[in-house]
Amino acid sequence: MKPVQKVLLYTGLLLVLGLVFAMYTRPDFVMTLANQVWGCF
């Protein structure tokens, strides 16, 4: 893997992780997710 590809991969992964963590700061999203998980049981 070339160094440029590795940097782009890590940057993309950090961006995705940042967006996921940002969604958890929204209480309505967390409640919707919890209700969907609870609905599976």
Rosetta constraint file for C-alpha pairs under 8 A:
AtomPair CA 1 CA 5 HARMONIC 6.53 0.50
AtomPair CA 1 CA 6 HARMONIC 6.65 0.50
AtomPair CA 2 CA 6 HARMONIC 6.32 0.50
AtomPair CA 3 CA 7 HARMONIC 6.24 0.50
AtomPair CA 4 CA 8 HARMONIC 6.26 0.50
AtomPair CA 5 CA 9 HARMONIC 6.05 0.50
AtomPair CA 6 CA 10 HARMONIC 6.18 0.50
AtomPair CA 7 CA 11 HARMONIC 6.04 0.50
AtomPair CA 8 CA 12 HARMONIC 6.09 0.50
AtomPair CA 9 CA 13 HARMONIC 6.21 0.50
AtomPair CA 10 CA 14 HARMONIC 6.11 0.50
AtomPair CA 11 CA 15 HARMONIC 6.17 0.50
AtomPair CA 12 CA 16 HARMONIC 6.27 0.50
AtomPair CA 13 CA 17 HARMONIC 6.17 0.50
AtomPair CA 14 CA 18 HARMONIC 5.99 0.50
AtomPair CA 15 CA 19 HARMONIC 6.24 0.50
AtomPair CA 16 CA 20 HARMONIC 6.27 0.50
AtomPair CA 17 CA 21 HARMONIC 6.20 0.50
AtomPair CA 18 CA 22 HARMONIC 6.05 0.50
AtomPair CA 19 CA 23 HARMONIC 6.27 0.50
AtomPair CA 20 CA 24 HARMONIC 6.76 0.50
AtomPair CA 21 CA 25 HARMONIC 7.12 0.50
AtomPair CA 22 CA 26 HARMONIC 7.57 0.50
AtomPair CA 23 CA 29 HARMONIC 6.78 0.50
AtomPair CA 23 CA 30 HARMONIC 7.90 0.50
AtomPair CA 24 CA 29 HARMONIC 6.87 0.50
AtomPair CA 24 CA 30 HARMONIC 6.04 0.50
AtomPair CA 26 CA 30 HARMONIC 6.59 0.50
AtomPair CA 27 CA 31 HARMONIC 6.18 0.50
AtomPair CA 28 CA 32 HARMONIC 6.16 0.50
AtomPair CA 29 CA 33 HARMONIC 6.13 0.50
AtomPair CA 30 CA 34 HARMONIC 6.10 0.50
AtomPair CA 31 CA 35 HARMONIC 6.10 0.50
AtomPair CA 32 CA 36 HARMONIC 6.22 0.50
AtomPair CA 33 CA 37 HARMONIC 6.24 0.50
AtomPair CA 34 CA 38 HARMONIC 6.03 0.50
AtomPair CA 35 CA 39 HARMONIC 5.99 0.50
AtomPair CA 36 CA 40 HARMONIC 6.77 0.50
AtomPair CA 37 CA 41 HARMONIC 7.59 0.50
